[in-house]
Amino acid sequence: MFQNPRLYVVIIGCGRFGSYIANRLSRDGHGMVVIDSRSEAFENLSSAFSGFLIEGDATELEILKRAKIDKADVVVAAVSDDNTNLMVSQIAKKVFHVPRVIARVSKPEREPVYHDLGIDALCPTTLFGDLVGDLILEQSTVSTGEREEP
C-alpha cells in the first residue's frame, strides 16, 4: 500500500479547524508544531497528539523561527482572522520559502488574493456551499420530475 512520506507541518491556530488538522496529521505520523497565542487553545488537541506546542504570536518572526518554519514542508494558517492568515502565509512563502502554504479564508471574495500570491486558500463557506449545491443538483438529476405523495 502507498504511504505518504513523513511531512513537517507548522499549524498556526489551534481552534476547531487547526486542532482538527493537527490531530489528524499527528495520528498519521507527521511531525508538527502548533502555534497559538492562547495556551487554553491547546486543550483542543487529543491526548494522543505528538507534536510540539508554542504559545505566542505567529506574526512575530522569532516565534516562527522557534517553530523552525524554514524546515516546514507545509504551513497551515488556520486562525479566524483573514488578515493574520494572509500575513503569516506571505511570510512563510516569501521570507522562509515554505513550498506549500495553505490558509483558511473566511470571506469568499478574498480567495483570489491568496491564489494570486501562490497560497492555497480554503474557504469553509465556499467549500460547504459548493458541496450543498452539488448535492442539490445531483438530487435534481436523479428525480424523475414527478413528486410522490407522502
N, C-alpha and C positions, 0 to 999 in steps of 0.2 A: 504494500500500500504506500502511496506517495505521502511523504511527510514534509511539511514546510520547514525550512531552516529556522533555527532559533533567532529571533529578532530582538534588538534592544530598542525599547519604546519609551518615550517620555510623554507622560499624560499630564496636561495642565488642567486642573479642576477635578475635584472628587465628589461632585454631586451625583445625581442619579445616572446621568449619561457617562461621565468619566469613570465612576466606580464600576458600572456595568462592563465597560470596555476593559478596565484593569483586571477585574475578577475573571473575565473570560480569557484574556491573554495569559494571565498567571496560570490558570487551570490548564492551558495548552502548553505551558512550559517556557514561555517567553520571558526575557529579563526586562525589568522596567523600573522606572522611577515615577512616582506620582507627586505632583506639586499642588499644594492648595494653601491659601492664606489663612484658612481656619482649621485648627487641629481637630475640631469635632467632625469635620467632613470625612476624616479617615475612618470614622465609625461605620461608613457605608461599605467598607471593604469586608470581604468574607474573612473568617478566621484562617482559611487556607491560603490567603493572599501571600505571595512570596517575594514581592518586590520591595523597593525602598521608598521611604516617605520623606518629603521635605516640606516643612511648613515655611511659607514665605510668598512673596510677591513675584510671580513669574515674569513680570515686566522688567525686573531688575537683572542685569547681566550676571551679577555674582550668584544669584540663585540658579540661573540656567547653567552656569559653569559648574556649580556644585552638583548638578544633576548629570553632568557630563553629556550635555546636549550635542556637543561636537562629535560624539561617538554614536549618536542615535541613528537608527535606520529609519525610524518614523517618529514624528511628533504629532500628537493629537491635542489640539486646543479645544477644550470642552467646557469652558466657563459659560455662564449665562449671558455675558456681555459681549456683543459682537465686536465692539471696538478693541477690547482686550484680546479677543481671539485673533483679530486681524493683526494687531501689533506683534503679538507673540509669534504668530505664523510668519510674518515678514522677517522678524529677527532670526527665527530658525532657518528660514530659506536663504536669506541674503548674507547674514553675518556668520552663521555656523554651517551653512551649506548642507543642511539635512536633505537627503534625497527625496523623502516623501513627507509632506506636511498635509494634515487633514484638520479642518476646522469646522466646528459647529457654527451655523449661522441661523439666527432667529428670524430674520426678515428675508423672505424670498427674493426681494428686489436687490439685495446685496450680493447674491451668489455670483453674478458675472464679474464683480470686482475681484473676488477671491480667485476665480478661474483665470482672469487676465494676469494675475500675479504668480500663476503656477501652483496655486494652493487648491487642493481638493476640498470643496465646500459641501457640507451635508446640512440641509435644512429640514428639520423634522416636519415642518408644515408642508413643504413641497413633497417630501417622501411619502408621508401619510396621505396627503391629498391625491397624489398620483395613484397610490395603491387603492384607495377607495374608488377613485374614478375608474380605474381598470376593472375592479370588481363589479361596478355598476354596469359598465359597458359589456363585460363578459357575460353577466347575467342577462342583459337585454338581447344578446345574440343567441342565447340558449333558449329563451322563451319562444313559444310558438306564436305569440302575438295575441292569443286569447287567454283571458284570465279564467281560472277555475273559481267557482263559487265555494266559499268556506263551508 
